[in-house]
Amino acid sequence: EEDLMRLFPKEEWFPTSNRLILYGREICPAREHECEDHPLTKIYPPAANTWPKSA
């Protein structure tokens, strides 16, 4: 949380929080899925390895 607070100006904290929540609901659910398809994976490629590959 503190790391994010340093990245965004105070007036953006609330809108950024809402954006992250919506991102989680719409794009990155809290269950196994295809991380390599996420938009943020393009700017942080290690995120593609978050979930283990299905066997």
Backbone as a ProteinNet text record, in pm:
[ID]
protein_1_A
[PRIMARY]
EEDLMRLFPKEEWFPTSNRLILYGREICPAREHECEDHPLTKIYPPAANTWPKSA
[TERTIARY]
82.2	0	86.9	186.3	272.6	351.4	390.5	460	370.5	244.1	150.9	124.6	118.4	95.2	207.9	328.4	440.9	434.4	368.5	360.6	253.7	148.9	35.9	17.3	-21.6	-51.9	-175	-182.1	-288.5	-428.4	-450.3	-583.5	-620.8	-524.7	-550.7	-564.8	-543.5	-547.9	-683.2	-791.4	-924.1	-959	-944.6	-974.3	-885.9	-759.4	-669.6	-713.2	-755.3	-805.9	-924.4	-1017	-1133.1	-1092.2	-995.7	-949.1	-887.4	-810.4	-749.4	-855.1	-956.9	-1066.6	-1137.9	-1168.3	-1235.8	-1148.6	-1018.7	-926.2	-934.3	-935.6	-946.6	-1078.5	-1184.2	-1315.4	-1330.2	-1282.1	-1305.8	-1196.7	-1071.1	-959.6	-881.7	-858.7	-769.1	-840.6	-928.1	-1002.3	-912.1	-957.6	-879.3	-902	-877	-880.5	-791.3	-764.8	-673.8	-727.1	-639.8	-675.9	-548.5	-560.7	-447.2	-382.6	-282.3	-216.6	-145.3	-96	-21.4	-109.3	-241.5	-332.7	-364.9	-316.2	-347.5	-278.9	-345.5	-281.1	-157.4	-161.2	-46.3	73.7	51.6	162.4	256.2	203	286.6	390.5	357.7	454.9	529.3	478.4	547.2	537.5	620.8	612.3	616.8	688.7	686.8	546.5	452.4	315.7	253.5	303.3	249.7	272.1	362.8	393.7	327.1	228	162.4	92.4	16.9	-55	21.1	26.2	91.9	12.2	82.4	16.2	-65.6	-181	-264.3	-197.3	-213.2	-152.7	-239.4
-118.9	0	125.7	128.2	246.5	265.9	156.4	167.6	235.1	195.2	256.4	402.5	433.3	571.9	662.7	609	689.2	709.1	618.8	627	723.6	744.1	824.6	946.2	1060.5	1177.3	1149	1214.8	1188.1	1196.8	1290.3	1305.6	1187.2	1102.2	984.7	855.7	860.3	738	667.9	740	678.1	627.7	710	658.4	539.7	542.3	431.3	304.7	317	201.7	139.2	222.2	171.9	106.7	165.2	107.4	-30.7	-45.3	-175.4	-280	-239.4	-330.7	-375.2	-281.2	-315.7	-403.9	-378.4	-462.8	-606.8	-622.4	-755.4	-823.4	-749.3	-807.5	-845.1	-758.8	-776.3	-853.7	-839.1	-892.4	-998.7	-978.9	-1067.4	-1125	-1223.9	-1279.3	-1357.6	-1375.1	-1444.9	-1595.8	-1649.4	-1793.6	-1822.8	-1947.7	-1983.8	-1932.6	-1870.9	-1815.2	-1792	-1738	-1717.4	-1580.9	-1576.4	-1450.1	-1386.7	-1470.3	-1412.5	-1326.7	-1334.1	-1253	-1117.3	-1091	-965.1	-846.5	-732.6	-611.2	-572	-588.9	-548.9	-640.2	-761.8	-853.3	-796.3	-713	-650.1	-556.5	-493.6	-402.9	-468.8	-584.9	-660.8	-809.8	-856.5	-994.5	-1103.7	-1089.7	-1197.4	-1230.2	-1139.8	-1166.2	-1284.6	-1316	-1428.3	-1561.3	-1565.7	-1690.1	-1699.3	-1615.8	-1613.1	-1745	-1796.4	-1922.1	-2034	-2151.2	-2264.2	-2307.2	-2356.2	-2404.3	-2528.7	-2541.2	-2659.7	-2780.2	-2895	-3018.1	-3078.9
0	0	0	86.4	93	-35.9	-100.1	-228.7	-331.7	-335.3	-429.9	-395.7	-268	-226.9	-274.6	-280.9	-330.1	-481.6	-551.5	-697.6	-747.5	-667.3	-712	-622.6	-681.8	-599.3	-512	-398.9	-301.3	-362.5	-451.7	-510.9	-601.4	-635.3	-718.3	-637.6	-506.8	-426.8	-435.7	-414.3	-417	-556.9	-662.4	-796.9	-835.7	-795.5	-828.3	-756.1	-633.3	-559	-632.3	-675.9	-749.3	-881	-948.9	-1075.6	-1053.7	-947.4	-918.6	-882.6	-809.9	-776.7	-903.7	-991.2	-1116.7	-1204.7	-1206.4	-1281.8	-1230.5	-1100.3	-1042.5	-1074.7	-1078.3	-1107.5	-1254.3	-1341.7	-1484.6	-1557.5	-1516.6	-1595	-1520.3	-1392.4	-1316.9	-1195	-1215.6	-1102.5	-1007.2	-885.9	-783.4	-792.4	-908.4	-931	-1050.8	-1076.2	-1185	-1318.9	-1394.6	-1524.8	-1605.2	-1724.1	-1814.3	-1790.1	-1703.7	-1669.3	-1788.8	-1881.5	-1993.8	-2084.3	-2069.4	-2149.7	-2087.6	-1968.5	-1900.5	-1967.8	-1973	-2024.2	-1942.9	-1811.6	-1730.3	-1749.2	-1798.9	-1823.5	-1929.7	-2016.5	-2120.2	-2059.2	-1947.1	-1885	-1769.2	-1721.2	-1615.9	-1649.3	-1744	-1792.5	-1685.1	-1572	-1472.5	-1419.5	-1435.7	-1390.6	-1464.2	-1582.4	-1659.4	-1588.9	-1494.1	-1423.1	-1286.2	-1262.1	-1132	-1101.6	-1196.2	-1177.4	-1246	-1184.2	-1252.1	-1374.6	-1473.3	-1594.5	-1561.1	-1625.3	-1605.6	-1669.7	-1608.1	-1661.5	-1769.1
[MASK]
+++++++++++++++++++++++++++++++++++++++++++++++++++++++

